[in-house]
Amino acid sequence: MKLERELIFTHNEKNGKKHGDQFQQLTDRLTGKGLSVEQIIKDLGALQIAIPSWALGTGGTRFGRFPGGGEPGSLEEKIEDVGLLHSLNRSSGAISLHIPWDIPDDYQDIRNLASSFGLKFDAVNSNTFQDQPGQEHSYKFGSLCHADPHVRKQAIAHNKEVIDHGIKLGSESITVWLADGSSYPGQHNFRKALLRSLDSLSEIYQYLPENWKMFVEYKPFEPGFYSMVIPDWGTSYYLSTQLGPNAYSLVDLGHHLPNTNIEQVVATLMMTGKLGGFHFNDSKFADDDLTVGAIKPYQLFLIFNELVYGMHNNESNNPSLAWMIDASHNIKDPLEDLLQSVEAIKIAYAQALIVNRELLEDYRDGHDVVMAQELLQDVFRTDVRPLVAESRIRENAAFDPVGLYRELQIRKRLIGERGKKTIATGL
């Protein structure tokens, strides 16, 4: 379904006075601090967060899945859903596909459909963490790290195939996440497993077109509960440096052990020019894949504080970052969840943009720990939602995306079009 633009205009007009008063108050405050509100709005409007195709259906757990109806049953319907999100917030202008779940029947038709919604194709994602029907060799004991060269060859061929699909769609990057690991001591020779993975990744890397990037993702546990072949950012960094200049580390906010200082990881990777991008989510325990900003909004702000500093002080020429959500929980309407996640990202970015960096550095250089903390916490406690809303309104998006989504009863309409029992492909 497509959202009629007149509905958004009517919604914005209805909320115009309320928003105008809030925006003016915040503008006066920020202008008084010497900040350019217009530049902040421009920066916010330029930030686009890719939506993963696998998050458009109700996610599951090991124990069950509770689809809410109206889920996309085809790649075309997934694109339509991302287009709907983009029309509501004008910040979801790309879709990230997972192969083999999302192989097009006609590439040009799919590209035309995406274009009609103002969408591009972000990174394509390979899948060697599941066995597919008719697959000759199993990934039960690994894929790119496997001791059997035939299994490795099969996994390499799959990643090359994913690149081929991406080329036809206009994508320019591939994300490689490996489930390869061990669950018991003695199961793996750590060094051999890592070196075999490096050899496999090298063959995939050599297959990349010149303008493509490879993002190497990491995860400390799951499904391997004793070890993972790529367990942390250091291993990902090692692999990306060994592979070549077009390989980068990808940071998933959930792929860290509890209390890891992710903002320091981000700062270090960016300083070395090897930060490729993000999978945004939130967690209480580990890789919970919760709505972005639902648990640790202050940490999200601190991460963006490092990102903004790095983007403005980019001596290492770190490339433009890939931004994508990777959240998929099982009790929310997935489209509402994604709208909330994009909003949380934009809020954290807006907060980071209003940090007085010169004053912060003065406090740091003067070892004034109290005032440095006060500065950051004052920014975090500033309600920047009027800035984010103003950015949306100027892009002809909704003042309140979730509110308008509910007002229009979009999920009910999707159920009417697609049925109550549909289940989207994905985890």
N, C-alpha and C positions, 0 to 999 in steps of 0.2 A: 504494500500500500504506500501511496505517496501522501504526504501531508500538505494540504492546501495552504499556501502562503498567507491567505487572508485570515486564516485561523490564528496564525502567529501574530499578525498585525493587531487583530482584535484583542488578543490576550495581552499584548504589550501596552496597548492604549488603556486597557482597564487598570493596569498596574503602574501607569505612567507617573502619576503624582507621587505615589509612595516611593517609587524608585528615584524619581528626580530629587526629592528632598534628601534621601539617604546619600545619594551620589554627591550632591552639592556639599553636604556636611563633610564627607570624607575628602572631597577635592580641596576644600578650604584647609583642612588639617594637613594634608600632604603638601600642598603648595606652600604652606607656611614653613615647612621643613626643607624647602628648596628642591622638592621632587617635581619631575615633569609627569603629570598625570597623563598627558597625551601620549608620551613615549611608552609608559607602562601599558596603556590600553592597546597600543600598536603591538607591543611585544606579546601581550596575552592573545591577541587575535591571530598571531602567526604560529602559535603553538598548536600543533595537531597531534592527537593521540590515536594511534591505530587500534582498531577493535579486532580481537582474534575471533575467527569464525567459530571456534569451539566453545566460546563463552556465550553464544546466543541462545543456547538451550539451557535448561536447568541442570546444573552440575550434580554430580553424585559423590558418594563416598563408597568405601568398601562394603557398606551394609545395605545400600539401597539408593534409589533415585526416584524423585517425586516430580515428574513433569507437570507443568501447570497448564498445558494446552496452548495451541496456537504457535508451537515452536516451528522453526523453519525446517522443512523436509528436503530442501535441495539447496545447492549453491546459489541459485537465483534468489531464493527466498532469504538466504543469509545476507546477500548483498542488499536486498530491499530493507531488511531490518537495520543494517548499518546506515543505509541511506536515511532511514527514519530518525535514527539517533542524530545523524549529522544535521538534519533539518531542524532538530530541536535545539542543538547546542553549537552548531557550526565549528566544532572542535574535534570531530570524529571523521576526518576526511580520508581515512585509509582503512583497508581491511587486510588482515594477515591470515593467509590460508595454511591449512595443515594437510599435507599429502600423506596417505592416499584418501583422506576423507573428502577432499575438495577438488577433485580432478574435473575440469570442465569438459563438456561434450563438444562445445564450439568456443574456441578461445576468443575469437573476434566478437561473437555475440556477448560473451561475458564481459569483455572489456567495454563494449558499447553500453551494456546495462550499468556497469559501475560508473562510467562517465556520465550517464544520465542523472545519477545521484550526486555527482561531484566527487566521486571516490577514486582513489588510486590504490594500487596493490603494494602493500608493505612487504616485509620479509616473508619468504616462504619457509615452512618448517617441515623437517623430515621426521619420520616416525620409525625408529628401530627399537622402540620399547614395547612393541606388541607384535605378535605373529599375525600375518594376514592370511586369508583363505588362499590355498594353493601355493603358499610359500614353501620352497624346497628345504631350507634350513631354518632351525629355530633360534630365536634370540634369548632363550631361557638362561643361558650362561654368558650372555654378552653379545655385542655386535661388532663395533669397530675395534674392540680390544680382544676379541675371541681368539682362543688358541688355534682354532681351525681356520686356515686361510680361505676355505670355501665360504664360511660364514662371513668373514670380513669382506670378501669380494662381493657377496650379495648385498651387504650393508652399504658398501661404497657405491655400488651400482644404483641402489635406491636413492642415495643422496644426489648422485649425478642426474637421475631422472627428475628429482625435485627441482634442481636447477633448470633443467630443460622446460619444465612447466612454468617456472617463474619467468624465464626469458620470454615465453610466448604471452605472458600476462603483463609484462612491463615492470616486473619487480626487479630490484637491483641488490638483493641480499638474501642470504640463507642463514637461519638460526639452527645450530646443531646442539641439541641436548641429548646426552647419553644416559640411559638407565643402567649402563654397565657398572658393575660393582660386585661385591661379595657379601655374603651374609654370615660367614664363619671364618675364624682364623685358619690360615693354611689353604684356603680356597684359591687365592690369587697370589702369584708373584707380582708384587706391586710394581716393580720396575718394568718387567716385561709387559704387563698389561698397559702401562702408560706409554711405553715405546711403540707397542703395536697400534695403540690409538693414534699416536702422533704420525706414524707411517700412513695409516688409513686416512686421517684428516689431510695429510699432505697431498695424497692422490686426489681427494675431493677439491682441495684448494687449487691445485693445478688446473682443474677443469673449469674454474670460475672465469667468466668473461672479465676483461680488464677493468670494467667500471663497477664490478660487483664487490661486496664485502661479505666476509664470513664472520658470524657472531658465535663465539664459543661460550656456551652456558655452563654453569657449575651448580652442584648441589651436594650438601654434606652427607645426606643419607636419604634413603627411600628411592628405589626399592631395595637397594643394598643396605643392610643394617649393620654391617661391620665396616665396610669401606665402599667408597665410590671412586671410580677411576679419575674423575674430575671433581674433587670434593670442595674446592674453595677457589677464591679469586686468584690466589697465587699460582695455582696449577693452570687455571685458564690463561693467566698472563703469560706463563712460561710457554704454553702451547701457541698462543697468538704471536709471540715474538719469534718462535721457531718457524712458524708457517710463513710469515711474510707481512708486508706492509698493509695488506688489505684484510688482515685477520684481527679481530678485536674481542675483548671480553664483554659479555653481556651480563648485567646485574639484574637478577630477579630478587625483589625485596624479601621474598619468603625463603630464599635459598641460603639461609645463614643460621648458624646456631644461635640460641637465645642470647641477647645482650651484645651481639656483635656490633661494633661501631661501623655501621654501613656508610655513614657520611665520610669517615676517614678512608674507607675503601674507595669510595667514589672520587675523593680528592686525589688519592694516589694514582689511580688508573688514569684520570684525566691529565695529571701532571706528566705522565709518561706517554701520553698520546694514544692510549690503548683502550679507552672507554668507548664501546660501540653503542650502547644504548641500555634500555631498561625494559623489564617486565614489572609493571606496577601491581601490587596487591597489598594486603596487610595480614598480620598474624598475631596471635596471642602466644602460641607455643612454638611453631616452626613453620612449615610450608602449608599454612591453613587456607591460602587463596581467598581471604576475606575481602570485602569491599575496601578499596583504597581509602586510607585515612580513618577507618572505623575504629582502630585500636590505638595506633601510635601517630596521631597527627603532628605532634611536636617533632618526632623523628623525621617525618616526611618533610616538614619545613626545613629542618637542619640539613637534610640531603639536598634540597633545592638551594639552600644558602650556599653550599659548596659548588653546586652546578653553575649558579649564576656567577659566582666569583671566577670559576674556571672558564666560563664562556667569555667573560670580559677580560681575562688575563690568560690568553691561550698561547703561551710561548711555545708549547709543544705541537701546535697545529693539530690538536685533536679534531677529528672531523665532526660535522653536524651529527647530533645524536638521534638514534631511533627510539621513539617513545611508543610503548604498547602496554595495554592492560593485559594481565594474565590472572584474572580472578574468576572463579566459577564455583559459587556455592549452591547449595541444594534447597534453600527454603525461600528464596526471593524470586520475584519476577526478574529474569536476567536483564531485560532492557532497563528496568528501573535501577538495578544494581550498577550497570554500566554508566548510566547517567550520573549516578552518585559518585562513581569513581572518577570520571572525567572532571566533575566539579571539584572534588577534593584535590586533584592534581593542579587544576588552575588556581585554586586558592593558595596552595603552598607556593606555587610559582609567583603569584602576585605578592605574597608576603616577602619572598626572597628579593623581589625587585624593589621593595621600599626600604631595605636595610641601608642605613647610612654607613657605607663601607669605610669611608675616610675616618669617621669618628670611631668606628669599631677597631680599625688598625691602630689608632692613637691609644685607645684603651689597652689593646694588646701590648703595644710597645712599652707602655707605661706600667705594665703588670697590674692594671686595675681590673682584677677579676670580677669584682662586684658589678662595676658599671658595664663591662662587656656582657655579663649575664643579663643585667637589666635591659640593655639595648635589645638583645635578641628576644627576650621574653615580652618586651613591650610590643615589638613588631608582631610576634606570634599572637598576641592577644588583641591585635587590631583587626576589626571586622572589615575585611577587604572584599566581601561578597558584592557590594555595590560596584566595585571596579570590574569584577568578573562579569556581572550582569550587564554593565554598560558595554563591555567588549562584545558580548553576545548580541545585544540589541543593535549595535552598529553593524553587525554582520547579518542582520535580519533573522536572528534566532530568537528563541523564547526567553523572556525574563525569568521564568521559573520552569525549566524543562520537565522536572518530575511532576509539578503541579498541573501543567498543561497535558502531559501524558495521561494523568489520571482523569482530568476534566473531560478529555476526549474519549475516555474508556478504550484506549488503544488495544490493551490486551484482550478485552471482550470482542473487539472488532477482528483481531487476528484469529481468535478462536472461531468466530463465525466464518472466516474465510478458509481456515486450514483444518479445523476440527479440534476436538478436545483431547484426542489420544496421540497427537504427534509427538515424536521424540527426535530431537536434533542429534546429528553425529557429533561426537566429542566425548570428553571424560565426565 
